[in-house]
Amino acid sequence: MSAATTATDVRRHILEVAHPLFLRKGFTAVGLSEVLAAAQVPKGSFYHYFGSKEAFGEAVLEVYFAEYLGRMDALLSQPGSGAQRVIAFFNDWLDSQTGEESQSRCPVVKLGAEVCDLSESMRAALARGTRGVIDRLARSIEAGRLDGSLAGLADASDSQATAVALYQSWLGASLLAKIARDRSGLDMAMASTRERLGLAQDTLRDA
């Protein structure tokens, strides 16, 4: 293995170790020494891989969104109507937010308010990532409008506006579920999503 490959692997390993720590404790509460101890990487080598803790946090978010958007692309490219693919995405969201593992939680919910006031580069990374989620969701909603499975939408701009509104409602529901430790808000978000998309509650059960 080349030195360059080794450096890339170590950098990736540090980022993977940091992700669950940030989700559990938040960004400011996690010290670099804690991350490096968990990753079993010497303290003196951190700045070989990252220019600052802020740059490190930005990299954690970028890796998360790259993986998340890849997963989203896979979900939204499955066979079926546009409506089925959209509901499959939100079913996956619901499952991830009610799972037992902290790694399944959304860093936008956990870190958004904290880091947006702390770091402009991390705020920008969150903005890019969330924009990618909304754009993909809007394209799938538009596909549903065009194939007739989401016939209640007027035009492409309506699809975009619907994607923004749904994403905002699910972020809010995820935050409330975290505060209350109760998934009922997420279940309500799913019911509201079906209503907004013009889908009966007993349809798409297998999506």
C-alpha positions as CSV (number, residue, x, y, z in Angstrom):
1,M,0.0,0.0,0.0
2,S,1.4,3.4,-1.0
3,A,2.0,6.2,1.5
4,A,-0.7,8.3,-0.2
5,T,-3.2,5.5,0.1
6,T,-2.3,5.0,3.7
7,A,-2.8,8.7,4.5
8,T,-6.2,8.7,2.7
9,D,-7.3,5.6,4.7
10,V,-6.2,7.2,8.0
11,R,-8.0,10.4,7.2
12,R,-11.1,8.5,6.4
13,H,-10.8,6.4,9.6
14,I,-10.6,9.6,11.7
15,L,-13.8,11.0,10.1
16,E,-15.7,7.7,10.6
17,V,-14.7,7.6,14.2
18,A,-15.7,11.2,14.8
19,H,-19.2,10.9,13.2
20,P,-20.9,9.0,16.0
21,L,-19.1,11.1,18.7
22,F,-20.5,14.3,17.2
23,L,-23.9,12.8,16.9
24,R,-23.9,11.7,20.5
25,K,-22.2,14.8,22.2
26,G,-22.3,17.6,19.7
27,F,-19.4,19.4,17.9
28,T,-18.1,21.6,20.6
29,A,-18.3,19.0,23.4
30,V,-16.0,16.6,21.5
31,G,-12.3,17.4,21.8
32,L,-9.7,16.4,19.2
33,S,-7.9,14.3,21.8
34,E,-11.0,12.2,22.3
35,V,-11.4,11.7,18.6
36,L,-7.8,10.8,18.1
37,A,-7.7,8.5,21.1
38,A,-10.8,6.7,19.7
39,A,-9.2,6.5,16.3
40,Q,-5.8,5.4,17.8
41,V,-4.0,8.1,15.9
42,P,-1.2,10.1,17.4
43,K,-2.2,13.6,18.5
44,G,0.7,15.2,16.6
45,S,-0.5,13.9,13.2
46,F,-4.0,15.5,13.2
47,Y,-2.9,18.7,11.4
48,H,-1.3,16.5,8.7
49,Y,-4.8,15.6,7.7
50,F,-6.9,18.6,8.7
51,G,-6.0,22.3,9.0
52,S,-8.2,23.0,12.0
53,K,-11.1,21.5,14.0
54,E,-13.5,23.6,11.9
55,A,-12.1,22.1,8.7
56,F,-12.4,18.7,10.3
57,G,-16.0,19.3,11.2
58,E,-16.7,20.4,7.6
59,A,-15.1,17.2,6.3
60,V,-17.2,15.1,8.6
61,L,-20.4,16.7,7.2
62,E,-19.1,16.3,3.6
63,V,-18.5,12.6,4.1
64,Y,-21.9,12.1,5.7
65,F,-23.8,13.9,2.9
66,A,-21.8,12.1,0.2
67,E,-22.9,8.8,1.7
68,Y,-26.4,9.9,2.4
69,L,-27.0,11.3,-1.1
70,G,-25.6,8.1,-2.5
71,R,-28.1,6.1,-0.5
72,M,-30.9,8.5,-1.5
73,D,-30.0,8.0,-5.2
74,A,-30.2,4.3,-4.8
75,L,-33.6,4.5,-3.1
76,L,-35.0,7.0,-5.6
77,S,-33.9,4.9,-8.6
78,Q,-35.8,1.8,-7.6
79,P,-38.4,0.4,-9.9
80,G,-41.9,1.9,-9.4
81,S,-43.8,5.1,-9.8
82,G,-42.6,8.4,-8.6
83,A,-45.1,8.2,-5.7
84,Q,-43.7,4.9,-4.6
85,R,-40.1,6.1,-4.6
86,V,-41.0,9.2,-2.6
87,I,-42.8,7.2,0.0
88,A,-39.9,4.7,0.1
89,F,-37.5,7.6,0.9
90,F,-39.7,8.8,3.8
91,N,-40.2,5.3,5.1
92,D,-36.4,5.0,5.2
93,W,-36.2,8.4,7.0
94,L,-38.7,7.2,9.6
95,D,-36.8,4.0,10.2
96,S,-33.5,5.7,10.5
97,Q,-34.8,8.2,13.1
98,T,-36.4,5.6,15.2
99,G,-33.5,3.1,15.1
100,E,-31.4,2.2,18.2
101,E,-28.0,3.1,16.8
102,S,-26.8,6.7,17.2
103,Q,-25.1,6.5,13.8
104,S,-28.6,6.4,12.2
105,R,-29.5,9.9,13.5
106,C,-29.4,12.9,11.3
107,P,-26.5,15.4,11.9
108,V,-28.7,18.2,10.4
109,V,-31.0,17.7,13.4
110,K,-28.2,17.2,15.9
111,L,-25.6,19.8,14.7
112,G,-27.5,22.3,12.6
113,A,-28.3,25.0,15.2
114,E,-25.0,24.5,17.0
115,V,-22.6,24.8,14.1
116,C,-24.4,27.3,11.9
117,D,-23.7,30.0,14.5
118,L,-20.2,28.7,15.1
119,S,-18.7,28.1,11.7
120,E,-19.5,29.6,8.3
121,S,-17.8,26.7,6.5
122,M,-19.7,24.1,8.4
123,R,-23.0,26.0,7.8
124,A,-22.2,26.1,4.1
125,A,-21.5,22.3,4.1
126,L,-24.9,21.8,5.7
127,A,-26.5,24.1,3.2
128,R,-25.0,22.2,0.2
129,G,-26.0,18.9,1.6
130,T,-29.5,19.8,2.4
131,R,-29.9,21.4,-1.0
132,G,-28.8,18.1,-2.5
133,V,-31.5,16.3,-0.6
134,I,-34.2,18.7,-1.6
135,D,-33.2,18.7,-5.2
136,R,-33.3,14.9,-5.4
137,L,-36.7,14.8,-3.6
138,A,-38.1,17.5,-6.0
139,R,-37.0,15.5,-9.0
140,S,-38.8,12.4,-7.7
141,I,-41.9,14.3,-6.9
142,E,-41.8,15.8,-10.4
143,A,-41.4,12.3,-11.9
144,G,-44.5,11.3,-9.9
145,R,-46.4,14.3,-11.3
146,L,-45.4,13.4,-14.8
147,D,-46.3,9.7,-14.5
148,G,-49.6,10.5,-12.9
149,S,-49.0,8.9,-9.5
150,L,-48.8,12.4,-7.9
151,A,-51.4,14.0,-10.1
152,G,-52.4,16.7,-7.6
153,L,-49.4,18.9,-8.4
154,A,-49.7,21.7,-10.8
155,D,-46.3,22.0,-12.4
156,A,-42.5,21.7,-11.8
157,S,-42.4,24.7,-9.5
158,D,-45.1,23.0,-7.3
159,S,-42.9,19.9,-7.1
160,Q,-40.0,22.0,-5.9
161,A,-42.1,23.9,-3.3
162,T,-43.6,20.6,-2.1
163,A,-40.1,19.1,-1.7
164,V,-39.0,22.1,0.4
165,A,-42.1,21.9,2.6
166,L,-41.9,18.2,3.1
167,Y,-38.2,18.4,4.0
168,Q,-38.8,21.2,6.5
169,S,-41.7,19.3,8.1
170,W,-39.6,16.1,8.5
171,L,-36.6,18.0,10.0
172,G,-39.0,19.5,12.5
173,A,-40.6,16.2,13.3
174,S,-37.2,14.6,13.7
175,L,-36.2,17.3,16.2
176,L,-39.4,17.0,18.2
177,A,-39.1,13.2,18.2
178,K,-35.6,13.7,19.7
179,I,-36.8,16.1,22.3
180,A,-39.9,14.1,23.3
181,R,-38.3,10.6,22.8
182,D,-41.5,9.8,21.0
183,R,-42.0,8.8,17.4
184,S,-45.6,10.1,17.1
185,G,-44.5,13.3,15.4
186,L,-42.7,11.3,12.7
187,D,-45.8,9.2,12.2
188,M,-47.8,12.4,11.9
189,A,-45.3,13.7,9.3
190,M,-45.8,10.6,7.3
191,A,-49.6,11.0,7.4
192,S,-49.2,14.7,6.4
193,T,-46.9,13.8,3.6
194,R,-49.4,11.3,2.1
195,E,-52.1,13.9,2.5
196,R,-50.1,16.7,0.8
197,L,-49.2,14.3,-2.1
198,G,-52.8,13.3,-2.5
199,L,-52.2,9.6,-1.4
200,A,-54.7,7.6,0.6
201,Q,-53.4,6.3,3.9
202,D,-53.8,2.7,2.9
203,T,-52.0,3.0,-0.5
204,L,-48.3,2.2,-1.3
205,R,-48.1,0.0,1.8
206,D,-45.3,-2.0,0.2
207,A,-43.4,1.0,-1.1
